[in-house]
């Protein structure tokens, strides 16, 4: 392999001599670029190089007021670099450095920030976080950016690499399904794995900043497989679970319908038994579902039953366009007299409400993990922007109104992470049944609070970024994406108002009968 070509070194005085249309050089962070030919191809027009007083001079501040660091690394622009400044080194860090912990204040949860401690996280959590972040940065992030834009599903190669490290299994949380598995190359054992490990895995994946892709990256599995793990027969689990965790087949939760979303008892999909009692015949439709094998809520003679339905005759799907990427695979599902063995029943016949409600807790908790991490990404983007963007001759952070918005963003994300960690600690010290009983209201309140807060954060971020906050490329691309997709979390897993009411109803149902003012 040939050695990299050594870049020529120039003094600032030498660069300054090249300040005409016939020979035009600029300096960006100690790098020297010849933009003589490029200036006429520049999207902002050729005049910007001559009118802003930067020909042959240092354009670092002007560049980073308009462009993300990644622009410098694109091949078509990187080839314009002809050298570096003599006796000077680049001072600006940007882009993705695999595995790196951000030093931007409040860009990381406190347990990861330098010099801070936490009662929840042990050495095993730090080991896993480092490994997962490096994997996400190197493997998932580039695939996420590509397919969030083109709408294609996550690459099978990414799903396979995740399966090789048993990341799909870890996203299901602690449990018997981890027994005997080698997790993340062996840096953590199945016996060590707890809900804080699952929390950090979910949050690291959320850093990819691609909401549709994130749903398509087997998020359906995260909420569709637990009912099989917790309520399926040993034979069903032995047949289904390995294929799902290896990424060979997909699974999702099919509850919502055009006629019923948060109103689970209002579902109209029905399941009736054949005369011999050996099969269910399922008829109905589901909406806003990711396609694969389905964990389906159905009306039965005894009430409400959850059944595993595999893709086959009588099952059809149709894509639904939403305001985020079709990479998510959102679909309308039709069950037309689908025959399913009764052995695919999850839990007791007629006992589906317990299966669903206990599953909803984990589903909503995962959404909280993802939501607060996505909000933190917005905080980081805003903190960077207000420090490099100038308005009225001063950095944006010099404006009190901007600092006020940042204060509210930071307050929201820090308080939500703390509440989330408290609930996670309770989960680590409760049985699955206790969680279903005691944490439903807490998790419902947290999710409702988070999603309302997220919409405030999204709106504030757009105001800070201005026009760039509604532009799908460039400096504000993550802000635009977040603002456009933030309402998904407010609806998925239960609408905000329904969840808030659930929390209150659970609290009032537990009021002691002998308490008076």
PyMOL commands that set and color helices and strands:
alter all, ss='L'
color gray80, all
select helices_A, chain A and resi 12-16+38-40+47-51+60-64+70-73+75-78+110-112+123-150+156-164+167-170+176-178+184-186+195-206+211-216+219-224+226-231+234-245+264-266+326-328+342-344+352-388+396-398+400-428+432-438+440-470+474-485+487-491+496-509
alter helices_A, ss='H'
color red, helices_A
select strands_A, chain A and resi 8-10+19-20+23-28+31-34+81-85+251-254+270-273+279-290+293-300+303-309+315-319+330-341+345-346+390-391+394-395
alter strands_A, ss='S'
color yellow, strands_A
deselect
rebuild
show_as cartoon
